[in-house]
Amino acid sequence: MHPQEVARHLSTHPQVATAHVRAESDGEEARLVAYVVPADPHAVPTAGSLRAHLAEVLPAGHIPGGYVVIDALPLLPGGKVDAGALPRPRLWHRAGDVPYRRPGTETGRALAELWSEVLRVERVGADDSFFDLGGHSLAAVRIANRIRSRWAVEVSVHDLLERPTVAGLAGLVDAGGTGRTAALPPIEHGEDDDRVPLTAQQQQVWFLDQLAPGNIAYHAQTTIRVVGELDADALQRAVDAITARQSIFRTTFHDDGGTPFQRVHAQGRTPVGRVDISGLPQAGRRARVEELAAMEMTTPFDLGELPLVRWTVVRLGPDEHEIILVEHHLVHDGLVVRAADAGVARRVHRRGHRGAQLSSGARVPVHRLCPPAAARTGGACHAADAGPLGAGARGRSCPGDAALLADPLRAAGLRGRDGAP
């Protein structure tokens, strides 16, 4: 969903005159930030009320994590919002009607310190809400993993969302959580070309695709602008290395008498397409890039054929390129694309420009796996599934794997249009 659509819903709040929403990065991760102009400067809406208003019409992943109240939106002469003139979001600060209460137990104080670190806010109180502090699903996964590591109790993301205050969560931790962490099953890594059952989430996507074959609703597109010289051969080698290392990019999906399954192929190459439009007049290049992006985005994938990812390099000039990446959601989520993009960037930067051969045989280490039954039923394991570990293994990732995927990635050399890694 485009940030402007989020801003449109935000502007329907009775205490909001107008709003602007954009993605901002702090160098580790990007998040949506809403800039709000109140209808009455004497009746400023709280972050909680704005979030509750959006939650009625938007999924959780599209609700901004930060809110900045300003007198008016800075505008350019053409009427567009001057993004450079918007104030930088500050750390969350306590509203005047929410008194601070120090956590009364040792567990509560430890949790407040943990929340402060993960959410990057100051002085978290016993009654402060996870949502009002700018919490989101990825932060919830991190907190659940930290609790599991420190107290050896099982607290799920769902538990945290049901008890969104330090006091409420501390009581659950002191009571032993929802159950002590059970012994994990032994590692069982799937072999190449095995038939692997789909996870519950993959089954949902598969079912909807069968209802409307060729539907592009589950296509995910990223456009990366590269300023400076780009070695397209190095990029191809980097993509080859990522494809060889991440089994999900060598996975196809099939139907056996109404029972879907996935197959991880031992070999699979993702060719990087190349289009040179540097010969077009300067004024027409941008429109041509948009046409190419739309064409790649609207071309259906055959789920039974590799690859389910398309890379295209568009050359606008000697020192200006745009990389168009389109992936099917069965092999894509926000964590996977960040991991893949960062991996490609590191390889292009460190090895590609020297023409060195990249090691493509290394596999992602699989630390813990659940049995196939848990994967299909969505049972005890819940945190991070169907990502880069999901298809190459016989089951779904267990909570311990979420810590690997939830930690922020370091900034890489390739940047998106909004400047975020």
C-alpha positions in Angstrom: 0.0 0.0 0.0 1.3 3.4 -0.9 2.0 5.8 2.0 -0.3 8.3 0.4 -3.1 5.8 0.8 -2.2 5.6 4.5 -2.3 9.4 4.8 -5.7 9.5 3.1 -7.1 7.2 5.8 -5.4 9.1 8.5 -6.9 12.4 7.3 -10.4 10.9 8.0 -9.7 11.1 11.7 -12.0 13.8 13.2 -9.1 15.5 14.9 -6.8 15.6 11.8 -6.8 18.4 9.3 -4.3 16.8 6.9 -1.5 14.3 7.1 1.6 13.0 5.2 3.1 9.6 5.5 6.5 8.4 4.4 9.1 5.7 5.0 12.1 6.8 7.0 15.3 4.9 7.9 17.5 5.3 10.9 20.4 3.4 9.3 19.2 0.0 10.6 15.6 -0.4 9.4 12.9 1.6 7.7 9.5 2.4 9.3 6.5 4.5 8.3 6.3 7.9 10.0 3.1 10.0 9.9 3.2 13.8 10.0 -0.1 15.1 11.3 -1.7 18.6 11.3 -4.4 18.7 13.9 -7.8 20.3 13.1 -7.7 22.1 16.4 -4.3 23.0 17.9 -5.9 22.8 21.4 -7.2 19.2 20.8 -4.2 17.2 19.5 -4.9 13.5 18.8 -2.8 11.0 20.6 -0.7 8.4 18.8 -2.9 5.7 20.3 -6.1 7.2 18.9 -4.5 7.6 15.5 -3.3 4.1 15.5 -6.7 2.7 16.6 -8.4 4.7 13.9 -6.1 3.2 11.2 -6.4 -0.3 12.7 -10.1 -0.2 11.7 -9.2 -0.1 8.0 -5.6 -1.1 7.5 -3.5 -4.2 8.3 -1.0 -3.9 11.1 2.0 -3.8 8.7 0.7 -0.6 7.1 0.1 1.4 10.3 2.9 4.0 10.9 5.2 3.3 13.9 5.9 7.0 14.6 3.7 10.2 14.7 4.9 13.8 14.5 2.4 16.6 15.1 3.2 19.8 13.2 1.4 23.1 12.6 1.4 22.8 8.8 2.9 20.7 6.1 5.8 22.4 4.3 5.0 22.7 0.6 7.0 23.2 -2.6 5.9 25.8 -5.1 4.1 23.1 -7.1 2.0 22.1 -4.1 3.8 18.9 -3.2 5.1 18.2 0.3 8.7 19.3 0.8 10.1 16.2 2.4 13.4 17.8 3.2 11.7 20.4 5.3 9.8 17.9 7.5 11.2 17.7 11.1 13.0 14.5 12.0 11.0 12.2 14.3 12.0 12.4 17.9 12.1 9.6 20.4 8.7 8.9 21.8 7.8 11.1 24.7 5.1 10.6 27.3 1.7 12.3 26.8 0.6 14.6 29.5 -2.3 12.4 30.4 -0.2 9.2 30.9 1.6 9.3 34.2 4.8 7.5 34.6 4.8 4.5 37.0 8.0 2.7 37.7 7.8 -1.1 37.3 7.4 -2.6 40.7 9.2 -5.9 40.2 12.7 -6.9 39.1 11.2 -8.6 36.1 9.2 -5.5 35.2 12.3 -3.3 35.4 14.3 -5.7 33.3 11.5 -5.8 30.7 11.3 -2.0 30.7 15.0 -1.8 29.9 14.6 -4.4 27.2 11.7 -2.5 25.6 13.7 0.7 25.8 16.6 -0.9 23.9 14.5 -2.7 21.2 12.1 0.2 20.6 14.7 2.9 21.1 12.7 5.0 23.5 13.5 6.5 26.9 12.1 5.7 30.4 9.5 3.0 29.7 7.0 2.8 32.5 4.9 -0.1 33.8 1.7 1.0 32.1 3.2 2.3 28.7 1.6 0.5 25.7 3.8 -1.4 23.3 1.7 0.1 20.5 2.0 3.7 21.7 5.8 3.2 21.9 5.9 2.5 18.2 6.0 -1.2 18.5 5.5 -3.4 15.4 5.5 -7.1 14.6 9.3 -7.3 14.0 10.0 -5.6 17.4 7.6 -8.1 19.0 9.5 -11.0 17.6 12.8 -9.5 18.9 11.3 -9.0 22.4 9.8 -12.5 22.5 13.2 -13.9 21.6 15.0 -11.9 24.2 12.5 -13.1 26.8 13.0 -16.6 25.8 16.8 -16.3 26.0 16.9 -14.5 29.3 14.1 -16.2 31.3 13.8 -19.6 29.4 10.0 -19.2 29.2 7.8 -19.3 26.2 6.1 -16.0 25.4 4.7 -15.7 21.9 4.2 -12.6 19.9 0.4 -13.1 20.4 1.0 -13.1 24.2 2.8 -9.8 23.9 0.0 -8.3 21.8 -2.6 -9.4 24.3 -0.6 -7.9 27.2 0.9 -4.8 25.6 2.2 -3.2 28.8 5.4 -4.0 30.8 3.3 -4.8 33.9 1.1 -7.2 32.0 3.9 -9.0 30.3 6.0 -9.1 33.5 3.2 -11.0 35.2 3.1 -13.6 32.5 6.9 -14.0 32.5 6.9 -14.5 36.3 4.1 -17.0 36.0 6.3 -19.1 33.6 4.9 -17.8 30.3 2.7 -20.0 28.3 4.9 -23.0 28.9 8.5 -23.7 29.5 10.5 -24.0 26.3 10.4 -27.6 25.2 13.2 -29.6 23.8 13.6 -29.0 20.1 13.5 -31.8 17.6 16.8 -32.7 15.9 17.8 -31.0 12.7 16.4 -32.7 9.6 17.5 -30.9 6.4 15.6 -31.7 3.3 17.5 -33.0 0.3 17.5 -31.3 -3.1 14.5 -32.3 -5.3 12.6 -33.6 -2.3 8.8 -33.1 -2.2 8.2 -30.8 0.7 4.8 -30.0 2.2 3.7 -26.3 2.1 3.4 -24.3 5.3 0.0 -23.0 6.3 0.8 -19.6 4.9 2.1 -21.0 1.7 -1.0 -23.0 1.3 -3.1 -19.8 1.5 -1.1 -18.1 -1.2 -1.2 -21.3 -3.4 -5.0 -21.6 -2.9 -5.7 -18.0 -4.0 -3.4 -18.4 -7.0 -5.4 -21.5 -8.1 -8.6 -19.5 -7.8 -7.2 -16.8 -10.1 -4.3 -18.1 -12.2 -1.9 -15.4 -13.3 -3.1 -13.0 -10.6 -0.4 -10.4 -10.0 -1.7 -9.5 -6.5 1.1 -11.5 -5.0 3.9 -9.9 -7.0 6.3 -7.8 -5.0 8.4 -5.1 -6.8 11.5 -3.2 -5.7 13.3 -0.6 -7.8 16.9 0.3 -6.8 18.6 3.3 -8.3 22.4 2.9 -8.7 24.4 6.1 -9.2 27.9 5.5 -10.4 29.5 2.7 -12.5 27.7 -0.6 -12.3 29.4 -3.9 -13.3 26.4 -5.9 -14.6 28.5 -9.0 -14.9 29.4 -8.7 -11.2 25.7 -8.3 -10.4 24.9 -11.5 -12.3 27.5 -13.4 -10.3 26.2 -12.0 -7.1 22.6 -13.0 -7.9 23.9 -16.5 -8.9 25.6 -16.8 -5.5 22.4 -15.7 -3.6 20.3 -18.1 -5.7 22.7 -21.0 -4.9 22.8 -20.1 -1.2 19.1 -19.4 -0.6 17.1 -22.5 -1.5 13.8 -20.6 -1.6 15.0 -19.0 -4.9 15.4 -22.5 -6.3 12.0 -23.6 -5.3 8.9 -24.4 -7.4 5.4 -25.2 -6.4 3.3 -28.1 -7.8 -0.1 -29.8 -7.5 -0.4 -33.6 -7.0 -4.1 -34.5 -7.2 -5.2 -31.4 -5.2 -2.3 -31.7 -2.7 0.2 -28.9 -3.2 3.9 -29.4 -2.6 7.2 -27.6 -3.1 10.4 -28.8 -4.7 13.8 -27.4 -4.0 16.0 -27.9 -7.1 19.7 -28.6 -6.8 20.5 -26.2 -9.6 18.8 -23.0 -10.7 19.9 -19.8 -12.3 18.3 -16.4 -12.1 19.3 -14.5 -15.2 19.7 -10.7 -14.9 18.0 -9.0 -17.9 19.7 -5.9 -19.4 18.0 -3.1 -21.2 19.9 0.0 -22.5 17.8 3.1 -22.9 20.8 5.5 -22.8 20.1 6.3 -26.5 16.7 7.8 -25.7 16.2 11.5 -25.2 16.7 12.5 -21.6 13.1 13.6 -21.2 11.8 10.1 -22.3 14.0 7.9 -20.2 12.0 8.1 -16.9 8.7 7.2 -18.7 10.5 4.2 -20.3 11.7 3.0 -17.0 8.2 3.1 -15.6 6.9 1.2 -18.6 9.6 -1.5 -18.1 8.8 -1.7 -14.4 5.0 -2.1 -15.1 5.7 -4.8 -17.7 7.9 -6.8 -15.3 5.3 -6.4 -12.5 2.3 -7.5 -14.6 3.9 -10.5 -16.3 2.6 -13.6 -14.5 4.9 -16.2 -13.0 4.5 -20.0 -13.7 4.8 -21.4 -10.1 6.1 -24.7 -11.5 9.0 -23.2 -13.4 12.2 -21.4 -12.2 12.8 -18.7 -11.5 10.1 -17.0 -9.4 12.3 -13.9 -9.3 13.1 -11.4 -12.1 16.0 -9.1 -12.1 16.4 -6.4 -14.8 19.1 -3.8 -15.1 18.1 -0.7 -17.0 21.0 1.5 -18.2 20.0 5.2 -18.4 23.6 6.4 -18.8 27.2 5.5 -18.1 26.8 6.3 -14.4 23.1 5.8 -13.9 21.2 2.5 -13.7 17.9 1.2 -12.2 17.5 -2.3 -11.0 14.0 -3.7 -11.2 13.4 -6.7 -8.9 10.0 -8.6 -9.1 9.4 -11.6 -6.9 6.4 -13.8 -6.2 5.2 -13.7 -2.6 5.8 -17.5 -2.3 9.5 -16.7 -2.3 9.4 -13.2 -0.9 8.7 -11.4 2.3 10.2 -8.2 3.7 13.0 -10.0 5.6 14.0 -12.1 2.6 14.3 -9.2 0.2 16.4 -7.2 2.7 18.6 -10.2 3.2 19.0 -10.9 -0.5 19.5 -7.2 -1.4 22.1 -6.7 1.2 23.8 -10.0 0.2 23.9 -8.9 -3.4 25.2 -5.5 -2.5 28.0 -6.9 -0.3 29.1 -9.3 -3.0 29.1 -6.6 -5.8 31.0 -4.2 -3.6 33.6 -6.6 -2.1 34.2 -9.1 -4.9 32.3 -8.3 -8.1 34.4 -5.2 -9.1 37.5 -7.4 -9.0 36.0 -10.1 -11.1 36.6 -12.7 -8.4 34.6 -15.9 -8.6 31.9 -16.1 -5.9 31.4 -19.1 -3.8 27.9 -20.4 -4.6 27.9 -23.6 -2.7 27.5 -22.3 0.8 24.1 -23.0 2.3 22.2 -21.0 4.9 22.7 -22.7 8.3 19.5 -24.3 9.5 19.5 -24.1 13.3 16.2 -25.5 14.3 13.3 -27.1 12.4 9.9 -28.2 13.3 8.3 -31.5 12.0 6.2 -31.2 8.8 3.0 -31.6 10.9 3.7 -28.5 12.8 4.4 -26.7 9.6 1.1 -27.7 8.0 -1.0 -27.0 11.1 0.6 -23.8 12.3 1.2 -25.5 15.7 3.8 -24.8 18.3 6.3 -23.1 15.9 5.2 -19.7 14.8 7.8 -17.0 14.4 9.5 -16.9 11.0 8.4 -19.2 8.3 8.5 -19.5 4.5 11.5 -17.3 4.4 14.9 -18.3 3.1 14.9 -21.2 5.5 11.4 -22.3 4.8 11.6 -24.3 1.6 15.0 -25.9 1.9 14.0 -27.7 5.1 11.5 -30.3 6.0 9.6 -28.0 8.3 8.9 -24.6 9.4 11.4 -22.4 11.3 11.1 -22.6 15.1 11.2 -19.5 17.3 14.9 -19.6 17.7 15.3 -18.9 13.9 13.3 -15.7 14.3 16.3 -14.2 16.1 18.4 -14.7 13.1 15.9 -13.1 10.8 14.8 -10.3 13.1 18.2 -8.7 13.8 18.8 -5.6 11.7 21.0 -5.9 8.7 23.9 -3.5 8.3 23.4 -0.9 5.6 24.6 -2.0 2.1 25.8 -0.1 -0.9 22.6 -0.3 -3.0 19.8 2.0 -2.0 16.2 2.3 -2.9 14.5 5.4 -4.2 13.6 6.6 -0.7 17.3 6.2 0.4 16.5 3.3 2.6 18.9 0.2 2.5 
